Amino acid sequence: MATKKPQIFKVGDRVAERPKATAIPNLTPETQKRIEEYRKQRYGVVVDIFTKKSTARSKKVSETKYLRILWDGHQTPSEHAQMRICHERELDVILEGYCAVLGG
């Protein structure tokens, strides 16, 4: 089985959010309407790359890569873990695999 190589991002890359599970059972229509705006696919540009350190209960320190992304239509960038982001050009392939796993 081939190992998946980590994605490499650079400042200036066009990116998209990876798909998220969107089926949340037992929501009222009002709640569904309120969260609908957060379910849209976002696209943007990487403006910074940095690492965050975290310490587990075992005192082990780990570093995780984060991206600062300026999403289209927004004025300020936001921070996202690298694993939640993909290159914009790869989104269609990722969506196909995601839908196949869900049976769609």
C-alpha positions in Angstrom: 0.0 0.0 0.0 1.4 3.4 -1.0 1.9 6.0 1.7 0.2 9.3 1.1 2.7 12.1 0.9 1.9 15.3 2.7 0.6 18.3 0.8 3.1 21.0 0.2 1.7 24.5 0.3 3.4 27.8 -0.6 2.4 31.4 0.0 0.3 32.5 -3.0 -1.2 29.0 -3.6 -5.0 28.8 -4.5 -6.6 26.5 -2.0 -10.0 25.1 -1.0 -11.4 23.6 2.2 -11.6 19.8 2.2 -15.2 18.4 2.3 -16.8 18.1 5.7 -19.7 15.9 6.8 -22.9 17.9 6.4 -25.5 15.5 7.7 -26.5 16.6 11.2 -29.7 14.8 12.3 -32.6 16.3 14.3 -32.0 20.0 13.6 -34.9 22.4 13.7 -35.5 24.3 10.4 -34.4 27.5 12.2 -31.0 26.0 13.2 -30.5 24.6 9.7 -31.1 28.0 8.2 -28.6 29.6 10.6 -25.8 27.2 9.8 -26.4 27.1 6.1 -24.0 30.0 5.4 -21.1 28.0 7.0 -21.6 25.0 4.6 -20.6 26.8 1.4 -17.4 25.7 -0.2 -14.6 28.2 0.4 -11.7 29.1 -1.9 -8.8 31.4 -1.1 -5.1 32.1 -1.2 -2.4 31.1 1.3 -0.8 34.2 2.8 1.3 32.6 5.6 2.6 29.2 6.7 3.5 28.6 10.4 3.7 25.8 13.0 2.0 25.5 16.3 3.3 23.5 19.2 1.1 21.5 21.5 1.8 19.3 24.5 0.0 16.1 25.1 -0.7 14.6 28.6 2.4 12.6 28.2 4.4 15.8 28.0 5.3 15.0 24.4 5.5 18.2 22.3 4.3 18.0 18.7 4.3 20.6 15.9 1.5 21.0 13.5 1.6 23.0 10.3 -1.0 25.7 9.9 -1.9 28.0 7.0 -3.2 31.5 7.2 -5.7 31.8 4.4 -7.4 34.8 2.9 -10.8 33.4 1.7 -12.4 35.0 -1.4 -14.8 37.7 -0.3 -13.2 38.2 3.1 -10.9 41.0 4.3 -8.9 39.2 7.0 -7.2 35.9 6.9 -8.0 33.0 9.2 -5.9 30.1 10.5 -6.5 26.5 9.4 -4.7 23.2 10.0 -3.0 22.1 6.8 -4.8 18.8 6.8 -8.2 20.5 6.3 -7.0 22.3 3.1 -6.3 21.1 -0.4 -5.1 22.7 -3.6 -8.0 24.2 -5.5 -7.1 22.1 -8.6 -7.3 18.8 -6.6 -10.8 19.5 -5.1 -12.8 17.6 -7.8 -10.8 14.4 -7.3 -11.1 14.7 -3.5 -14.9 15.3 -3.7 -15.3 12.2 -5.9 -13.5 10.0 -3.4 -15.4 11.6 -0.5 -18.8 11.0 -2.2 -17.7 7.4 -3.1 -17.0 6.7 0.6 -20.5 8.1 1.5 -22.1 6.0 -1.2 -23.2 8.9 -3.3 
